[in-house]
Amino acid sequence: MIYTLNVHSPEETKAMAVKLASFLSPKDLITLEGDLGAGKTTFTKGLAQGLGISRNVNSPTFTILKQYEGRLKLNHIDAYRLEDSDEDIGFDELFEENAVIVVEWAQFIEEYLPAKRLEIRIAREAGDTRRFSFHPFGERYEFLCKELMK
């Protein structure tokens, strides 16, 4: 099942991500897809806030990976620069860590991703409105979607 949610501002995006963070556990994997400026990093900032992370969160475009400590550890991966790359930066180990993992531009490392995950697609609508489509792969992620939609 696909779940959809429209938000009308960056603040609503963050609030929705904060709510989702309250249900997350270590090793949960969230992938984010959307055009540049769609709101992937804004979503991740809200998620980090909900995980109790006080450091400023920004996109790890050039470093590929940033790690943050909070109530739960957050591994934030930006795979944009890995398009057409055969480089394995230790994804197996990252996905096994006791951390929540968020991957932006996940389509570029699809072959390394675990099958069970929450895939979120963000589409721009009119103005600041964004349509979030949640695609859960696995019972755990189906549960997360149901809790978020309550």
Secondary structure, DSSP 8 states (H G I E B T S, - for coil): --EEEEE-SHHHHHHHHHHHHTT--TT-EEEEE--TTSSHHHHHHHHHHHTT--S-----TTTSEEEE-SSSEEEEEE-GGGTT-----SHHHHHHSSEEEEEETGGGGGGGS-SSEEEEEEEE-STT-EEEEEEEESHHHHHHHHHHH-
